[in-house]
Structures are given as structure tokens and as C-alpha cells.
């Protein structure tokens, strides 16, 4: 579980009756002092949101501003905000693009320029394995040492220069020109899966039928996992997700997740050994051929990073597929434009990333004191980098609440920016683009069934539980 804790520099109280619950991402970090009296974030809705403390935020005095409309902070996991966050995020950004939230014990960064500053700033740290380890129940700690050693080798949990050293071994293989080699395979797999699961005229769930299984199939093929090993491989990945995304709650669940991460690491270590002896046309073989494994990066680090790739290989892409299709179906004039000119498909995918992308925010920690837009951020403060708000900042995007497939700008922050720009962006674009392209071209009767949709309760992910459609 991920713990939202008291800020060490504010005199805030905690609610001892708040039930422990999970965050939807491993990004949340916290300081050691605050963990002695944590306020637990009820991500999955098992408990009421925390009561707002009375302490004032630590904001550097500024010149008096003109009177503004009253602003009332809301809990980010309020069901109404979770279902449709954009109206509230717009009002929050307009009120203060760098807002100290006593309710969430964090700085909520919602302005595009301010968020870009954070993504560039060396003072903003991505290291967050320690809070995950601290969340493990005492009875499961004996199983945790190796598992968290593996997590510490994930590049997303490292800052420079470690992050750069680890990432460079994958950089060439994840480049768009390398990913493009798999375009024909992705298009064949997309058509084959749609032919089996999405018969025109029939009803179905786009999430279960296509969006989840297709990225998993494609990524396993690219990684080099034999089809016969798929069930175990994806079971381990799902349980690792329970750990990293905070779904594990009980000691038994933690033990299962920790052991699954170890099993995944053992499996991939064996697969690496096989590819050393007998290279194939896959990601592992290509990276080994680059000659850096055993030199700039150890084989143990390489295998650890492969567990990250395996875990992350499908989720973002799955959510992007669903959100892009939903946006098109809810904006018939935009869908008609793409059908008239399928060359707009890549732009439609980019606009979906901006308009309603698969990630709402990432969470970071201040490594040291620094100034952010006139605010004094202290070491170990947490920062919620709310990309969903920054991607609708009118200071950066014209008419930002409109879904426009001809917008033509890829300057959104849906894949992050800078050193931690999503290494799998080209993969996600390829697979999501293939699905949207086939659906637009070959399914003229595609329509939504029902106007109400259920979103997974999450601070970070923007993911539908299902998308009922008529194919």
C-alpha cells in the first residue's frame, strides 16, 4: 500500500481511524518522520478521505492579487472527481498552479510551465523504493529483501546518473525506428484478434476483448517469451502489479506478490542465459548483441530492468487504446474526420494522450530545498505532478478542453518529459495506432453502449474497468 503522510514542515494532524488502503502507483514517497504517524490514502475507496488539517501551506508571500472566484479543495479520489477530474483540475490550476494541499500532504503542480520545471529539476527525485518497502507488513518482511533489491534496479526508481546508465542499454531498441520493424506483426495480430473477438454487429467489451490482451501478446512476442509460458508469465506480472500499484493489502497478498517478482526475475534470468547461447529475433537478444551487458550494466541489473519492462509492457498501451476509442466515439465529428482521412490516426492518438491520457499524474519527492514558482519546497516534500491538468493548461494549448484530432501538437506531457520520458512511448503509439486504424477503417458500425462508464479508483492511472460497445 502507499502511504500519504504528514508533511514534516507543517503542523498537521493525522486521523488514526482512517483505514489503510492502496495507492494506484509506486510513485508516492514520504519522509521518515512522517511515517511514524501516517495518514493513509484510501485509493480504492475502502475508507473516507482524510479530514483537511488546519495548518496553512508554506507559501512565499507574493504581491496582492485581484479577487478570484472562491476555490474549495476536493479530495482527488472523491468518486465524482475520479470519474471526471478535468473540471476540478482546471479550477485548481486556475486557483494556484502550485498548490500546497494539506488534505493530500503534497504540492499539487498543475500548471504546464511549473510541471515542466519539476521534470527538469535535479532537486525533484524519482527514487521511491523505500516507501514500498515500508508498506510491507512485518510478517512478510522476510520475503521482501530480494524482491526490493530487484525493484531497486528498475530505472524508473533511479535518479541520474544511475537512471541514465541503466536506460542507455535499452535506448536503441526502444527507438521508433527499431519499434517500426514490428509494425507488420502488430497489424496482423490486431486484425486477427479483432476478427476473433470483435465480430461486426455483435456487442462486447473493448477492454477485455482487445485493449488488454493485444499489448500483452505483442510485448511477449517482442521480449521473446514462448507462447506456452504466457499464462505463468502474465500471472507473475499481474501480481507484481499488485505490489507496485498498491493493490496488495494483506500479508498473504504481499507474500504472493513478492514471490511472483522473484519468480519473474528467475524466469527472465534463465531466458537471458538461453539467448546468450542461442540468439533469436527479440528484445533480449538485441540488447545482448549491443555488448553493454556485463560492462556498463551488470547482468543482474539487466534482468531486473527486464522485470520492469515486462510489468510495464501492457498497461499504459491498454489504457491509451481504450481512452482514444472512447474519445473518438464521444466526438462523432472527430471520428468522421479520421474515417475520411485515416492519415489522422497518429494525431488522434496524440490528442487522446493530451485530452484524456492513461496517466493523471506522477509523484515525486524533493531531494533538497528548492523554489518553485515562488513557493518554498522543502526537502522530502512530496509533489503530485498532475499531467492531466497541465495537458489542459490554456497557457499552453488553445481551447484545451476540446478534443481535436487536427491539433497537430505532440507537446503534451502524457508520456512525461526529459530523462524520465516514457521509454515505451513508441511501442504504445504503434499498438494503439494499429487498433484505432483498424477500428476506424473496418468497423463503420462501432458505437458505445451506454453513456455511463466506471473508472478504476486511482490517483495516478486513468483506466476504465470496461467499455461496452457494439462492433
KENUDO-228050 format. One record per residue (C-alpha): residue number from 1; residue in three letters; x, y, z negated. Coordinates in Angstrom, 3 decimals. Example, Ala and Ser with C-alpha at 12.3 -4.5 7.8 and 13.67 -1.06 7.14 Angstrom:
BEGIN
- 1,ALA,12.300,-4.500,-7.800
- 2,SER,13.670,-1.060,-7.140
# end
This chain:
BEGIN
- 1,UNK,0.000,0.000,0.000
- 2,UNK,1.138,3.554,0.463
- 3,UNK,1.015,5.875,-2.481
- 4,UNK,0.228,9.554,-2.259
- 5,UNK,1.987,11.078,-5.213
- 6,UNK,2.134,14.260,-7.212
- 7,UNK,4.440,16.881,-5.744
- 8,UNK,7.410,17.322,-8.104
- 9,UNK,7.315,21.100,-7.779
- 10,UNK,3.663,21.703,-8.624
- 11,UNK,1.865,21.279,-11.893
- 12,UNK,-0.835,18.921,-10.621
- 13,UNK,-2.744,16.256,-12.484
- 14,UNK,-3.404,12.699,-11.387
- 15,UNK,-6.587,10.681,-11.514
- 16,UNK,-5.884,7.380,-13.335
- 17,UNK,-9.252,5.995,-12.259
- 18,UNK,-8.572,6.269,-8.539
- 19,UNK,-8.423,2.749,-7.070
- 20,UNK,-5.256,1.638,-5.303
- 21,UNK,-5.681,1.442,-1.590
- 22,UNK,-3.662,1.285,1.574
- 23,UNK,-2.352,3.897,3.928
- 24,UNK,-2.530,3.156,7.638
- 25,UNK,1.153,3.722,8.322
- 26,UNK,4.541,3.219,6.708
- 27,UNK,5.391,6.891,7.212
- 28,UNK,4.247,8.060,3.765
- 29,UNK,7.159,8.881,1.458
- 30,UNK,7.320,10.021,-2.155
- 31,UNK,9.785,11.114,-4.793
- 32,UNK,10.828,9.013,-7.765
- 33,UNK,9.419,11.374,-10.356
- 34,UNK,6.001,11.408,-8.803
- 35,UNK,5.832,7.633,-8.590
- 36,UNK,5.684,7.436,-12.366
- 37,UNK,2.136,8.835,-12.218
- 38,UNK,0.888,8.200,-8.677
- 39,UNK,-2.270,9.377,-7.069
- 40,UNK,-3.114,6.512,-4.715
- 41,UNK,-4.543,7.295,-1.303
- 42,UNK,-7.705,5.279,-0.661
- 43,UNK,-7.179,4.829,3.059
- 44,UNK,-9.634,2.022,3.639
- 45,UNK,-12.442,3.691,1.722
- 46,UNK,-12.433,1.470,-1.357
- 47,UNK,-12.245,4.468,-3.670
- 48,UNK,-13.358,8.052,-3.804
- 49,UNK,-10.926,10.726,-2.624
- 50,UNK,-8.757,12.433,-5.218
- 51,UNK,-10.035,15.458,-7.030
- 52,UNK,-8.214,18.593,-5.970
- 53,UNK,-5.817,19.884,-8.648
- 54,UNK,-5.969,23.470,-9.745
- 55,UNK,-2.319,24.338,-9.182
- 56,UNK,-1.570,26.842,-6.444
- 57,UNK,0.624,25.973,-3.468
- 58,UNK,4.162,27.275,-3.399
- 59,UNK,3.960,29.806,-0.581
- 60,UNK,6.354,32.647,0.041
- 61,UNK,4.426,35.930,-0.218
- 62,UNK,3.509,37.427,3.133
- 63,UNK,2.033,40.683,4.332
- 64,UNK,-1.721,41.023,3.693
- 65,UNK,-3.826,39.572,6.490
- 66,UNK,-7.206,40.598,7.789
- 67,UNK,-10.138,38.873,6.078
- 68,UNK,-10.861,35.466,7.605
- 69,UNK,-13.814,33.134,7.514
- 70,UNK,-13.912,31.088,4.315
- 71,UNK,-11.981,27.824,4.522
- 72,UNK,-12.791,24.769,2.425
- 73,UNK,-10.312,21.912,2.394
- 74,UNK,-11.705,18.461,3.116
- 75,UNK,-10.303,15.035,2.434
- 76,UNK,-8.762,13.662,5.618
- 77,UNK,-10.307,10.242,5.033
- 78,UNK,-13.780,11.598,4.486
- 79,UNK,-15.839,9.350,6.815
- 80,UNK,-17.108,12.297,8.837
- 81,UNK,-13.604,13.755,9.261
- 82,UNK,-12.168,10.333,10.110
- 83,UNK,-14.839,9.770,12.759
- 84,UNK,-14.401,13.188,14.396
- 85,UNK,-11.400,15.041,12.963
- 86,UNK,-10.981,17.783,15.534
- 87,UNK,-13.414,20.422,14.328
- 88,UNK,-11.956,20.304,10.845
- 89,UNK,-8.353,20.170,12.071
- 90,UNK,-8.995,23.205,14.253
- 91,UNK,-10.314,25.154,11.279
- 92,UNK,-7.370,24.024,9.139
- 93,UNK,-4.855,25.095,11.787
- 94,UNK,-6.618,28.428,12.257
- 95,UNK,-6.637,28.994,8.500
- 96,UNK,-2.977,28.128,7.961
- 97,UNK,-0.781,26.072,10.325
- 98,UNK,1.497,25.178,7.394
- 99,UNK,-0.858,24.466,4.513
- 100,UNK,0.063,23.101,1.099
- 101,UNK,-2.638,20.557,0.241
- 102,UNK,-2.927,19.901,-3.465
- 103,UNK,-5.554,17.301,-2.568
- 104,UNK,-3.110,15.275,-0.450
- 105,UNK,0.094,16.312,-2.275
- 106,UNK,1.673,17.270,1.021
- 107,UNK,2.273,20.057,3.517
- 108,UNK,-0.217,19.739,6.390
- 109,UNK,1.571,21.009,9.502
- 110,UNK,-0.986,21.608,12.251
- 111,UNK,0.475,24.339,14.494
- 112,UNK,2.272,23.241,17.669
- 113,UNK,5.304,25.503,17.158
- 114,UNK,5.607,24.638,13.478
- 115,UNK,5.335,20.923,14.147
- 116,UNK,7.975,21.152,16.878
- 117,UNK,10.249,22.853,14.354
- 118,UNK,9.805,19.924,11.958
- 119,UNK,10.540,17.365,14.671
- 120,UNK,13.805,19.184,15.430
- 121,UNK,14.856,19.975,11.863
- 122,UNK,17.613,17.833,10.293
- 123,UNK,16.058,18.625,6.905
- 124,UNK,12.968,16.530,7.824
- 125,UNK,13.667,12.860,7.175
- 126,UNK,12.080,9.724,8.639
- 127,UNK,13.571,7.354,6.049
- 128,UNK,10.700,5.631,4.247
- 129,UNK,11.519,2.043,3.402
- 130,UNK,11.836,2.840,-0.309
- 131,UNK,8.146,3.732,-0.818
- 132,UNK,7.126,0.485,0.889
- 133,UNK,9.351,-1.470,-1.461
- 134,UNK,7.997,0.416,-4.471
- 135,UNK,4.433,-0.513,-3.487
- 136,UNK,5.092,-4.279,-3.649
- 137,UNK,3.500,-5.903,-6.734
- 138,UNK,6.020,-7.061,-9.314
- 139,UNK,5.140,-10.711,-8.765
- 140,UNK,6.098,-10.519,-5.099
- 141,UNK,9.393,-8.674,-5.564
- 142,UNK,11.462,-11.854,-5.471
- 143,UNK,10.319,-12.410,-1.869
- 144,UNK,10.956,-8.833,-0.828
- 145,UNK,14.727,-8.351,-0.750
- 146,UNK,15.394,-9.927,2.649
- 147,UNK,12.207,-8.586,4.199
- 148,UNK,13.013,-4.995,3.269
- 149,UNK,16.565,-5.496,4.452
- 150,UNK,15.027,-6.251,7.845
- 151,UNK,12.832,-3.139,7.701
- 152,UNK,15.862,-1.009,6.858
- 153,UNK,17.238,-1.934,10.289
- 154,UNK,14.188,-0.583,12.121
- 155,UNK,15.269,2.540,13.992
- 156,UNK,12.060,4.391,13.048
- 157,UNK,13.120,4.192,9.405
- 158,UNK,16.527,5.758,10.015
- 159,UNK,17.779,9.293,10.489
- 160,UNK,20.732,10.452,12.560
- 161,UNK,23.386,9.256,13.129
- 162,UNK,22.132,5.724,12.343
- 163,UNK,18.965,6.213,14.371
- 164,UNK,20.920,7.294,17.443
- 165,UNK,23.350,4.370,17.162
- 166,UNK,20.543,1.820,16.868
- 167,UNK,18.358,3.325,19.569
- 168,UNK,21.045,3.585,22.217
- 169,UNK,21.205,-0.177,22.778
- 170,UNK,17.577,-0.137,23.999
- 171,UNK,17.584,3.214,25.774
- 172,UNK,18.327,1.919,29.270
- 173,UNK,15.832,-0.957,29.145
- 174,UNK,13.001,1.272,27.928
- 175,UNK,13.621,3.969,30.527
- 176,UNK,10.802,4.495,33.026
- 177,UNK,12.888,3.169,35.944
- 178,UNK,13.511,-0.109,34.096
- 179,UNK,9.913,-0.464,32.939
- 180,UNK,8.797,0.154,36.520
- 181,UNK,10.222,-3.236,37.532
- 182,UNK,7.290,-4.821,35.717
- 183,UNK,4.599,-2.781,37.475
- 184,UNK,3.542,-5.576,39.843
- 185,UNK,3.350,-8.090,36.982
- 186,UNK,1.320,-5.681,34.836
- 187,UNK,-1.120,-5.015,37.668
- 188,UNK,-1.562,-8.756,38.359
- 189,UNK,-2.054,-9.503,34.667
- 190,UNK,-4.569,-6.658,34.346
- 191,UNK,-6.675,-7.862,37.275
- 192,UNK,-6.513,-11.486,36.133
- 193,UNK,-7.608,-10.646,32.585
- 194,UNK,-10.367,-8.331,33.750
- 195,UNK,-11.607,-10.993,36.192
- 196,UNK,-11.939,-13.483,33.311
- 197,UNK,-13.282,-11.207,30.599
- 198,UNK,-14.989,-8.266,32.321
- 199,UNK,-17.430,-9.601,34.903
- 200,UNK,-19.228,-6.675,36.598
- 201,UNK,-22.745,-6.260,35.289
- 202,UNK,-22.091,-8.085,32.026
- 203,UNK,-21.646,-6.489,28.619
- 204,UNK,-18.586,-6.786,26.431
- 205,UNK,-16.173,-5.110,24.033
- 206,UNK,-13.326,-3.343,25.814
- 207,UNK,-11.166,-3.562,22.670
- 208,UNK,-11.367,-7.343,22.306
- 209,UNK,-11.664,-8.131,25.993
- 210,UNK,-8.736,-6.110,27.355
- 211,UNK,-7.151,-3.449,25.163
- 212,UNK,-5.754,-5.781,22.505
- 213,UNK,-4.789,-8.914,24.443
- 214,UNK,-3.292,-7.322,27.569
- 215,UNK,-0.450,-5.315,25.947
- 216,UNK,0.374,-8.342,23.778
- 217,UNK,0.554,-10.592,26.820
- 218,UNK,2.720,-8.168,28.789
- 219,UNK,5.082,-7.393,25.935
- 220,UNK,5.587,-11.057,25.037
- 221,UNK,6.465,-11.768,28.659
- 222,UNK,8.938,-8.881,28.715
- 223,UNK,10.506,-9.862,25.404
- 224,UNK,10.886,-13.462,26.616
- 225,UNK,8.576,-15.246,24.171
- 226,UNK,7.363,-18.528,25.731
- 227,UNK,3.601,-18.735,26.110
- 228,UNK,3.448,-21.794,23.850
- 229,UNK,4.938,-19.765,20.976
- 230,UNK,2.437,-16.924,21.357
- 231,UNK,-0.022,-17.884,18.582
- 232,UNK,2.638,-18.068,15.855
- 233,UNK,4.481,-15.025,17.191
- 234,UNK,1.407,-12.781,17.153
- 235,UNK,0.192,-14.141,13.812
- 236,UNK,3.509,-13.114,12.235
- 237,UNK,3.251,-9.713,13.897
- 238,UNK,-0.251,-9.172,12.539
- 239,UNK,0.890,-9.992,9.016
- 240,UNK,3.899,-7.683,9.360
- 241,UNK,1.374,-5.025,10.339
- 242,UNK,-0.490,-5.684,7.088
- 243,UNK,2.700,-4.819,5.215
- 244,UNK,3.907,-1.845,7.242
- 245,UNK,0.498,-0.265,7.811
- 246,UNK,-0.626,-0.819,4.235
- 247,UNK,-3.408,-3.403,4.654
- 248,UNK,-1.737,-5.803,2.211
- 249,UNK,-3.328,-5.227,-1.201
- 250,UNK,-2.987,-8.304,-3.376
- 251,UNK,0.141,-10.160,-4.411
- 252,UNK,-0.819,-13.113,-2.204
- 253,UNK,-1.188,-10.828,0.817
- 254,UNK,2.180,-9.245,0.163
- 255,UNK,3.832,-12.654,-0.088
- 256,UNK,2.266,-13.720,3.220
- 257,UNK,3.366,-10.515,4.949
- 258,UNK,6.896,-10.626,3.567
- 259,UNK,7.329,-14.262,4.590
- 260,UNK,5.914,-13.516,8.039
- 261,UNK,8.535,-10.809,8.567
- 262,UNK,11.250,-13.277,7.583
- 263,UNK,9.760,-15.915,9.918
- 264,UNK,9.646,-13.395,12.763
- 265,UNK,13.271,-12.426,12.137
- 266,UNK,14.355,-16.101,12.117
- 267,UNK,12.421,-16.799,15.320
- 268,UNK,13.922,-13.839,17.166
- 269,UNK,17.431,-14.660,15.926
- 270,UNK,17.033,-18.113,17.451
- 271,UNK,15.685,-16.596,20.670
- 272,UNK,18.721,-14.286,20.869
- 273,UNK,21.022,-17.296,20.458
- 274,UNK,19.178,-19.088,23.271
- 275,UNK,19.508,-16.090,25.574
- 276,UNK,23.224,-15.809,24.878
- 277,UNK,23.599,-19.367,26.066
- 278,UNK,21.062,-19.173,28.896
- 279,UNK,20.104,-15.612,30.007
- 280,UNK,16.679,-15.021,31.554
- 281,UNK,14.914,-12.094,33.173
- 282,UNK,13.759,-10.497,29.927
- 283,UNK,14.497,-7.672,27.491
- 284,UNK,16.739,-9.657,25.144
- 285,UNK,18.925,-10.937,27.971
- 286,UNK,19.210,-7.468,29.496
- 287,UNK,20.311,-5.866,26.226
- 288,UNK,22.828,-8.643,25.561
- 289,UNK,24.242,-8.115,29.049
- 290,UNK,24.885,-4.477,28.140
- 291,UNK,27.714,-5.594,25.893
- 292,UNK,26.937,-3.426,22.849
- 293,UNK,25.596,-6.161,20.577
- 294,UNK,28.410,-7.197,18.266
- 295,UNK,30.223,-3.912,18.866
- 296,UNK,28.325,-0.680,18.214
- 297,UNK,25.394,-2.650,16.766
- 298,UNK,25.651,-5.946,14.896
- 299,UNK,23.605,-8.961,15.958
- 300,UNK,21.761,-8.799,12.639
- 301,UNK,20.782,-5.179,13.377
- 302,UNK,19.725,-6.138,16.905
- 303,UNK,17.432,-8.886,15.652
- 304,UNK,15.997,-6.547,13.024
- 305,UNK,15.177,-3.985,15.702
- 306,UNK,13.547,-6.695,17.823
- 307,UNK,11.125,-7.327,14.964
- 308,UNK,10.192,-3.629,15.174
- 309,UNK,9.731,-3.877,18.954
- 310,UNK,7.587,-6.982,18.543
- 311,UNK,5.405,-5.301,15.938
- 312,UNK,5.048,-2.021,17.844
- 313,UNK,4.716,-3.556,21.307
- 314,UNK,0.939,-3.539,21.495
- 315,UNK,-0.777,-1.264,19.011
- 316,UNK,-0.164,2.188,20.494
- 317,UNK,-0.867,0.934,24.009
- 318,UNK,-4.100,-0.779,22.936
- 319,UNK,-5.438,2.356,21.300
- 320,UNK,-4.386,4.516,24.247
- 321,UNK,-6.311,2.277,26.667
- 322,UNK,-9.495,2.464,24.617
- 323,UNK,-9.310,6.193,23.902
- 324,UNK,-8.592,7.023,27.547
- 325,UNK,-11.528,4.961,28.813
- 326,UNK,-13.810,6.438,26.141
- 327,UNK,-12.822,9.995,27.086
- 328,UNK,-13.493,9.322,30.773
- 329,UNK,-16.867,7.705,30.120
- 330,UNK,-17.902,10.573,27.840
- 331,UNK,-16.921,13.111,30.512
- 332,UNK,-18.596,11.874,33.708
- 333,UNK,-17.342,14.788,35.809
- 334,UNK,-13.756,13.885,34.916
- 335,UNK,-14.375,10.211,35.641
- 336,UNK,-15.833,11.184,39.022
- 337,UNK,-12.724,13.255,39.769
- 338,UNK,-10.444,10.300,39.046
- 339,UNK,-12.602,7.964,41.134
- 340,UNK,-12.444,10.417,44.012
- 341,UNK,-8.673,10.754,43.664
- 342,UNK,-7.042,7.772,41.862
- 343,UNK,-3.717,9.638,42.018
- 344,UNK,-5.085,11.478,38.964
- 345,UNK,-4.878,8.312,36.822
- 346,UNK,-1.432,9.129,35.319
- 347,UNK,-2.613,12.664,34.499
- 348,UNK,-5.780,11.247,32.929
- 349,UNK,-3.664,9.027,30.665
- 350,UNK,-1.512,12.009,29.640
- 351,UNK,-4.587,14.116,28.974
- 352,UNK,-6.048,11.308,26.842
- 353,UNK,-2.825,11.305,24.804
- 354,UNK,-3.285,15.015,24.165
- 355,UNK,-7.051,15.126,23.789
- 356,UNK,-7.603,12.060,21.582
- 357,UNK,-4.375,10.097,21.319
- 358,UNK,-3.739,6.861,19.416
- 359,UNK,-1.900,8.634,16.596
- 360,UNK,-3.236,11.503,14.490
- 361,UNK,-0.096,12.251,12.521
- 362,UNK,3.222,11.040,11.210
- 363,UNK,4.504,11.528,7.694
- 364,UNK,7.964,12.706,6.775
- 365,UNK,9.925,13.829,3.717
- 366,UNK,12.045,16.911,3.177
- 367,UNK,15.643,15.748,2.719
- 368,UNK,16.529,19.136,1.246
- 369,UNK,15.004,22.570,0.677
- 370,UNK,14.183,24.498,3.846
- 371,UNK,11.980,27.311,5.116
- 372,UNK,9.041,26.517,7.377
- 373,UNK,7.132,29.457,8.809
- 374,UNK,7.700,31.485,5.633
- 375,UNK,6.918,28.574,3.301
- 376,UNK,9.492,27.219,0.879
- 377,UNK,9.536,23.450,1.396
- 378,UNK,11.394,21.687,-1.403
- 379,UNK,13.499,18.536,-1.255
- 380,UNK,11.332,15.395,-1.378
- 381,UNK,8.135,17.252,-0.498
- 382,UNK,6.030,15.250,1.925
- 383,UNK,4.975,16.681,5.272
- 384,UNK,1.990,15.465,7.270
- 385,UNK,2.868,16.290,10.882
- 386,UNK,-0.646,16.430,12.337
- 387,UNK,-0.085,15.977,16.065
- 388,UNK,-3.836,15.680,16.677
- 389,UNK,-4.167,19.335,15.591
- 390,UNK,-1.013,20.559,17.339
- 391,UNK,-2.209,18.993,20.594
- 392,UNK,-5.270,21.259,20.450
- 393,UNK,-3.446,24.427,19.482
- 394,UNK,-4.838,27.260,21.655
- 395,UNK,-1.468,28.968,21.356
- 396,UNK,-0.039,26.153,23.482
- 397,UNK,-2.958,24.771,25.538
- 398,UNK,-5.647,26.693,27.380
- 399,UNK,-9.195,25.604,26.477
- 400,UNK,-7.706,22.860,24.253
- 401,UNK,-10.978,21.181,23.268
- 402,UNK,-11.794,20.412,26.911
- 403,UNK,-10.824,17.068,28.460
- 404,UNK,-9.343,17.995,31.829
- 405,UNK,-7.585,15.358,33.936
- 406,UNK,-6.114,18.111,36.126
- 407,UNK,-4.454,19.868,33.207
- 408,UNK,-1.121,18.688,34.538
- 409,UNK,0.905,19.208,31.360
- 410,UNK,2.767,16.428,29.633
- 411,UNK,3.979,18.721,26.846
- 412,UNK,1.676,17.143,24.296
- 413,UNK,3.146,15.578,21.160
- 414,UNK,1.243,12.302,21.380
- 415,UNK,4.488,10.346,21.777
- 416,UNK,6.417,12.571,19.395
- 417,UNK,9.374,14.695,20.386
- 418,UNK,13.141,14.730,20.183
- 419,UNK,15.164,11.985,18.542
- 420,UNK,12.075,10.040,17.471
- 421,UNK,10.187,10.351,20.767
- 422,UNK,8.421,7.016,21.194
- 423,UNK,10.860,4.671,22.892
- 424,UNK,7.940,2.644,24.247
- 425,UNK,6.230,5.588,25.959
- 426,UNK,6.968,4.345,29.484
- 427,UNK,5.603,0.898,28.596
- 428,UNK,2.413,2.402,27.140
- 429,UNK,1.937,4.632,30.179
- 430,UNK,2.416,1.735,32.579
- 431,UNK,-0.018,-0.657,30.910
- 432,UNK,-2.669,1.949,30.068
- 433,UNK,-2.421,3.386,33.571
- 434,UNK,-2.894,-0.050,35.130
- 435,UNK,-6.070,-0.721,33.127
- 436,UNK,-7.569,2.709,33.808
- 437,UNK,-6.709,2.437,37.500
- 438,UNK,-8.409,-0.947,37.966
- 439,UNK,-11.479,0.050,35.943
- 440,UNK,-11.878,3.297,37.863
- 441,UNK,-11.398,1.732,41.293
- 442,UNK,-13.178,-1.599,40.887
- 443,UNK,-15.869,-1.120,38.220
- 444,UNK,-18.255,1.572,39.527
- 445,UNK,-20.944,0.448,37.077
- 446,UNK,-18.783,0.815,33.956
- 447,UNK,-20.782,2.560,31.233
- 448,UNK,-20.876,2.978,27.479
- 449,UNK,-23.409,1.062,25.409
- 450,UNK,-24.468,3.337,22.571
- 451,UNK,-23.182,6.733,21.512
- 452,UNK,-22.025,5.870,18.004
- 453,UNK,-18.581,4.329,17.521
- 454,UNK,-16.744,3.133,14.442
- 455,UNK,-13.182,4.307,13.902
- 456,UNK,-10.747,2.477,11.677
- 457,UNK,-10.271,4.464,8.441
- 458,UNK,-6.726,5.750,8.732
- 459,UNK,-4.715,8.844,8.030
- 460,UNK,-2.441,8.128,10.952
- 461,UNK,-3.988,5.919,13.626
- 462,UNK,-6.873,6.873,15.887
- 463,UNK,-8.279,3.446,16.673
- 464,UNK,-11.782,2.233,17.498
- 465,UNK,-12.927,-1.036,15.965
- 466,UNK,-14.871,-1.841,19.167
- 467,UNK,-16.011,-0.214,22.392
- 468,UNK,-19.200,-1.860,23.694
- 469,UNK,-19.546,-1.366,27.445
- 470,UNK,-21.337,-2.701,30.489
- 471,UNK,-18.799,-3.691,33.098
# end
